Amino acid sequence: MRWLIVAIILLFLLLLDYKWGKKVSKAAVQKKAGVARQSDITLFTTGETLFDDYFAQLEQAKHHIHILFYIVRDDEIGQRFFSLLEQKVNEGVEVRLLVDWVGSFGLPSSLRQKSGQFAFANRPTLPFFFYKLNERNHRKITVIDGKVGYLGGFNVGKEYIGQDPKFGHWRDYHLKIMGEGVHDLQRQFQEDWTKATGQSFGNSERYFPPLQKGAMKHRFLPTDGKYLEEEFIQLIKQAKQEIIIGTPYFIPSKKIMNSLLEAIKRGVQLTIIAPMQADHPFVKEASYPYFRQLLRAGARIYQFYNGFYHTKVIVIDDHLCDIGTANFDRRSLFINYEMNCYIYDKPFIQYVKQTIARDIDTSTLLTAEYFRKLPWLDRLKEGVATLMSPLL
């Protein structure tokens, strides 16, 4: 009985820490509207092609390299990554590497020391330690010489190039940006770097060189655990014919769920692609209540079976494509720091839709019968996942 009382008190204190910490943290968050830009944008969908290009660009760096990742692994690709950064430091290139404290927890100091200037983002501190432990910097930004930028879903590790036998092929979307939009990536990196280190590298032309406009109109959307919900709702309301959502975790808020159901009622075709296998406990089962309801309303829901599906993409008609770091879940909506890119270029949107169609070719269409035949263990996990959904 004594242990039960202690457990109840501890749970109460954790909930109080989380609720109060979230209230204090989000009260200080300011909305970042983003500015319309024009850049040249390339889409990568496999880690192999991305990192071939990415490492080649790092090797060409002349002045500075600024990198923010959620996860950097101590494995073969991680060691190659750090060796390349060490090489650039020895060549006199400024290197700043920022990684999330939880996502890259345990990264050995022997690797960190190779990267020039290194810092952890979002170290949990008192007060509200439990809330800050959950408030992660999930952005993945790279800026090279202020002229080349990267943003998307890939991190640094062997699983992202399909070398983890548990997951096999890793499907993800990542952008390479060249043009005036790189300034926005640089400013967001600078903000996160200053928050983590207390240091700023300034606004000189060395870091913000003159940039030409590219061919594609786009806008970056940084969010710090606030305002993403209303942004997604506005996207859904714009749809007239179709909405396509690709996400590894489908755990929407009640308001977003209502917006999706309303879109279906007005004749919009909703298509969702999610992974068949999960990379974290309970995240798959947490999506089941929403999938059941959307299937009854007429949505098409696919489970990707050709490896792991980590893509973060939203397509609204032929009008807009959103690719970035935010998942379609409550953690990205209300806790994590994210950065998305809204792209308004019709040829690019068509290319993304063709890419998604190929993803659907290696996916299975979910049916109501699938949920009726769920084993009792999966139903139990679904109940637990529903309780845990705010943190998933």
Secondary structure, 3 states (H helix, E strand, C coil): CHHHHHHHHHHHHHHHHHHHHHHHHHHCCCCCCCCCEEEEEEEECCHHHHHHHHHHHHHCCCCEEEEEECCECCCHHHHHHHHHHHHHHHCCCEEEEEEECCCCCCCCHHHHHHHCEEEEECCCCCCCHHHHHHCCECCCEEEECCCEEEEECCCECHHHHCCCCCCCCEECCEEEEEECCHHHHHHHHHHHHHHHHCCCCCCCCCCCCCCCCCCEEEEEEEEECCCHHHHHHHHHHHCCCEEEEECCCEECCHHHHHHHHHHHHCCCEEEEEEECCCCCCCHHHHCHHHHHHHHHHCCEEEEECCCEECCCEEEECCCEEEEECCCEEHHHHHCCEEEEEEECCHHHHHHHHHHHHHHHHCEEECCHHHHHCCCHHHHHHHHHHHHHHHHC
